[in-house]
Amino acid sequence: MQIKIEFWLIFILFVATLLGLDLFMFHKKDKAISIKSALWWSLFWIGLAAVFNIGIYFTAGAIYGEAIGQQKALEFLTGYLIEESLSVDNLFVFILIFGFFKIDPKFQHKILFWGVIGAIVMRAIFIFAGVALLNRFDWIMYIFGAILVYSGIHLLLEKKDQDDFDPGKNIVIRWFKKIFPVTEDLTSSFFIRKNHIIYATPLFITLLLIEVSDLIFAVDSIPAVLSVSKDVFIVYTSNIFAILGLRSLYFALNGIVDYFHYLRYALAGILTFIGLKMAINELSMELGYTFHISNIFSLLTIVTLLMVSVLFSVIYKSHHSKQ
């Protein structure tokens, strides 16, 4: 589906307006965000994505036909759900990072806001590069599939220990500290001047680490969404809408983290399933078979895995709260 430049410009202007309102109106002052407020904002971003999805359905349907409208709307919904669900695991990392650097909750939204800006730019690079590779080399599907299967198995088997979490060992952080002075002073700014020397603060180190974390996360999430669609506009917009809701989701998740005890098993299953889907569908096309794992089946599988994980997490929470 060829997207006119006008649609790209409208979308970019729309996102820029939302971010501007967020920074200069709704969150102008540094303050902690309550769980209730975060949940309402999460509903707002999810609702906005739903409205945009409906817009895709009617717009694409009017221009290219109803069948294409249904297909693109399904691709957007599936891609959005994949990105949103996989993002949750990354949010747990954010919680650990903020805790390690002892970042005051009232400054966390500011860091996440600029983290979103960086993520928007990085996702554009990853998505355009990924689509270009897929259009040129069909066998890249197998590589992407293998990455997702490996990530799913690794997520299932890994043991996360908060006591062993040390962002200071990150190679990017160590490299940055070698070339730029860093202070331990906790302030509301990313940089401060002391004795005519500019120092990076813990806020900037935290932001840098979150950007690195998102970059690593994109290695899994982008191939996963590309398994649903190779349409750059669909892949990018579904990613951006998921990213826009990340900040609110983080503050909501931080308060109800106990209800996601078994989430990583669902995410491991999602990554493995999508990886196998990419390989199976590509092999089926090469051999001329009609067998194909559809996006509808993928959507149902993802929703089922997430619902089952949340259900068992609620049971786990209820059982342990009685002890």
C-alpha positions in Angstrom: 0.0 0.0 0.0 1.6 3.3 -1.1 1.1 6.0 1.5 1.0 9.6 0.2 3.5 12.0 1.8 0.5 14.0 3.1 -0.4 11.1 5.5 3.2 11.0 6.8 3.3 14.7 7.4 -0.1 14.7 9.1 1.0 11.8 11.4 4.3 13.5 12.3 2.5 16.8 13.0 0.0 14.9 15.1 2.6 13.2 17.2 4.6 16.4 17.6 1.5 18.2 18.8 0.7 15.4 21.3 4.3 15.5 22.7 4.2 19.3 22.9 0.9 19.3 24.8 2.3 16.6 27.1 5.5 18.5 27.9 4.3 22.1 28.0 0.7 21.7 29.3 -0.2 18.4 31.0 3.2 17.7 32.7 4.8 21.2 32.8 5.9 20.8 36.4 8.0 18.0 37.8 5.7 15.9 40.0 5.1 12.3 40.8 2.3 10.6 38.8 -0.3 8.6 40.8 -1.4 5.1 39.8 -5.0 6.4 39.2 -3.7 9.2 36.9 -1.4 6.8 35.1 -4.3 4.3 34.5 -6.5 7.1 33.0 -3.6 8.2 30.8 -3.0 4.6 29.7 -6.7 4.4 28.7 -6.4 7.6 26.8 -3.4 6.4 24.7 -5.0 3.1 24.1 -8.2 4.8 23.0 -6.3 7.1 20.7 -4.6 4.1 19.1 -8.0 2.5 18.6 -9.4 5.6 17.0 -6.4 5.8 14.7 -6.9 2.1 13.8 -10.5 2.8 12.9 -9.2 5.7 10.7 -6.9 3.3 8.9 -9.8 0.9 8.3 -12.0 3.5 6.7 -9.3 5.5 4.9 -7.5 2.5 3.4 -10.9 1.0 2.6 -12.1 4.1 0.8 -8.9 4.4 -1.3 -7.9 0.7 -1.9 -11.1 -1.2 -1.2 -12.7 -2.7 1.9 -10.6 -5.8 1.9 -7.4 -3.8 2.0 -8.9 -1.6 4.8 -9.7 -4.7 6.9 -6.2 -6.1 6.2 -4.3 -2.9 7.2 -6.5 -2.4 10.3 -5.7 -6.0 11.4 -2.0 -5.5 10.8 -2.0 -2.3 12.8 -3.9 -3.9 15.7 -1.7 -6.9 15.8 1.5 -4.9 15.5 0.3 -2.5 18.2 -0.5 -5.4 20.6 2.8 -7.1 20.0 4.7 -3.9 20.6 2.7 -3.0 23.7 2.9 -6.4 25.3 6.7 -6.8 24.6 7.2 -3.2 26.0 6.0 -4.4 29.4 9.1 -6.5 29.9 11.2 -3.4 29.1 9.3 -1.4 31.7 10.5 -3.8 34.4 14.0 -2.8 33.4 13.1 0.9 33.8 11.9 0.2 37.3 15.2 -1.4 38.2 17.2 1.5 36.6 15.2 4.2 38.4 15.6 2.3 41.7 19.4 1.8 41.2 20.0 5.5 40.6 17.5 6.6 43.3 15.7 8.9 40.9 12.9 10.8 42.6 9.4 9.8 41.1 8.7 13.4 40.2 11.7 13.4 37.8 10.9 10.1 36.2 8.3 11.4 33.7 10.8 13.9 32.4 13.4 11.2 31.7 10.8 8.9 30.1 9.5 11.8 27.9 13.0 12.4 26.4 13.4 8.6 26.2 10.4 8.5 24.0 11.8 11.1 21.7 15.0 9.0 21.3 12.9 5.9 20.8 10.8 7.5 18.0 14.0 8.4 16.1 15.6 5.0 16.6 12.5 3.1 15.7 12.3 5.0 12.4 15.9 3.9 11.5 15.3 0.3 12.5 11.9 -0.1 10.7 13.0 1.5 7.4 16.2 -0.6 7.5 14.3 -3.7 8.4 11.7 -3.3 5.6 14.5 -2.5 3.1 16.3 -5.7 4.0 13.2 -7.8 3.8 12.3 -6.4 0.4 15.8 -7.2 -0.9 16.6 -10.4 0.9 13.8 -12.9 1.6 16.1 -15.1 3.7 16.3 -12.3 6.3 13.0 -13.6 7.5 14.8 -16.7 8.8 17.4 -14.6 10.6 14.7 -12.5 12.3 12.7 -15.6 13.2 15.8 -17.2 14.7 16.5 -14.0 16.8 13.0 -14.1 18.1 13.0 -17.8 19.0 16.4 -17.4 20.7 15.1 -14.4 22.6 12.0 -16.3 23.7 13.9 -19.3 25.0 16.5 -17.0 26.7 13.7 -15.0 28.4 12.1 -18.3 29.6 15.3 -19.6 31.1 17.0 -16.5 32.4 16.9 -15.8 36.1 16.6 -12.1 37.0 18.1 -11.1 40.3 17.6 -7.5 41.3 20.7 -7.8 43.7 22.9 -8.4 40.7 21.6 -5.5 38.7 24.4 -3.0 38.1 23.9 -0.5 35.3 27.4 0.9 36.0 28.8 -2.2 34.3 27.1 -1.3 31.0 29.7 -0.7 28.3 28.0 2.5 27.0 27.9 4.0 30.5 31.6 3.2 31.1 32.5 4.6 27.7 30.5 7.8 28.4 32.1 8.3 31.8 35.6 8.1 30.2 34.9 11.0 27.8 32.5 13.2 29.8 32.7 14.2 33.5 29.9 12.9 35.6 28.7 14.1 39.0 26.8 12.1 41.6 24.7 15.2 42.5 21.0 14.4 42.2 19.3 17.5 40.6 16.4 18.1 38.3 18.7 18.8 35.3 20.5 16.5 32.9 23.6 18.7 33.0 25.1 21.1 35.6 28.0 23.5 35.6 30.6 23.4 38.5 33.8 25.3 38.5 33.3 26.2 34.8 33.0 22.5 33.9 29.8 20.9 32.6 28.9 17.6 34.3 26.4 15.0 33.4 24.0 14.2 36.3 22.5 10.9 37.3 19.3 12.0 35.4 21.3 12.0 32.1 23.0 8.7 32.9 19.6 7.2 33.6 18.2 8.6 30.3 21.2 7.2 28.4 20.8 3.8 30.0 17.0 3.8 29.1 17.9 4.6 25.5 20.4 1.8 25.4 17.8 -0.5 26.9 15.2 0.5 24.3 17.8 -0.1 21.5 18.3 -3.6 22.7 14.6 -4.1 23.1 14.0 -3.0 19.5 16.1 -5.8 18.3 13.3 -8.1 19.4 10.2 -5.9 18.9 10.9 -4.6 15.4 11.3 -8.1 13.8 8.2 -9.2 15.7 6.1 -6.5 14.2 7.6 -7.0 10.7 6.3 -10.6 10.9 2.8 -9.0 10.8 3.4 -6.4 8.0 6.1 -5.0 5.7 4.1 -1.8 5.3 6.4 0.9 6.7 3.5 3.2 7.6 1.6 0.5 9.5 4.7 -0.8 11.3 5.9 2.6 12.3 2.6 4.1 13.4 1.7 1.0 15.5 5.2 1.2 17.1 4.8 4.9 17.8 1.4 4.6 19.4 2.7 1.9 21.7 5.7 4.0 22.6 3.6 7.1 23.3 1.7 5.1 26.0 4.8 3.7 27.6 5.2 6.4 30.2 1.7 6.1 31.6 2.0 2.3 31.4 5.2 2.5 33.4 3.7 4.4 36.3 0.6 2.2 36.3 2.7 -1.0 36.1 5.0 0.3 38.9 2.0 0.2 41.3 0.5 -3.2 40.2 3.7 -5.1 39.4 2.6 -8.1 41.5 -0.2 -8.8 39.0 2.4 -9.6 36.2 4.3 -12.4 38.0 4.0 -14.8 35.1 4.1 -12.3 32.3 7.6 -13.2 31.2 6.4 -16.7 30.3 3.7 -15.2 28.1 6.3 -12.9 26.4 8.6 -15.9 25.9 5.8 -17.7 24.2 4.9 -14.7 22.1 8.5 -14.2 20.9 9.0 -17.9 20.1 5.6 -18.2 18.4 6.2 -15.2 16.2 9.8 -16.4 15.3 8.4 -19.8 14.2 5.6 -18.1 12.3 8.1 -16.0 10.3 10.2 -19.1 9.4 7.2 -21.3 8.6 5.4 -18.7 6.5 8.6 -17.9 4.5 9.4 -21.6 4.0 5.8 -22.3 2.9 6.0 -19.6 0.3 9.3 -20.9 -1.1 8.0 -24.4 -1.4 4.7 -23.3 -2.9 2.5 -24.6 -0.1 -0.8 -22.9 0.8 -0.3 -23.3 4.5 0.0 -19.9 6.2 -0.2 -18.7 9.8 -2.6 -15.7 9.5 -2.5 -12.5 11.5 -5.9 -13.3 13.0 -4.5 -16.5 14.4 -1.4 -14.6 15.6 -3.6 -12.0 17.3 -5.7 -14.6 19.1 -2.6 -16.5 20.2 -1.0 -13.3 21.7 -4.2 -12.3 23.5 -4.7 -15.8 24.9 -1.1 -16.0 26.2 -1.4 -12.5 27.8 -4.8 -13.3 29.4 -3.6 -16.6 30.8 -0.4 -15.1 32.3 -2.4 -12.3 34.0 -5.0 -14.8 35.2 -2.3 -17.0 36.8 -0.6 -13.9 38.2 -3.8 -12.8 39.9 -4.2 -16.3 41.4 -0.6 -16.3 42.5 -1.0 -12.8 44.1 -4.2 -13.9 45.8 -2.7 -17.1 47.2 0.4 -15.4 48.6 -1.5 -12.5 50.1 -3.4 -15.0 52.3 -0.3 -16.6 53.6 
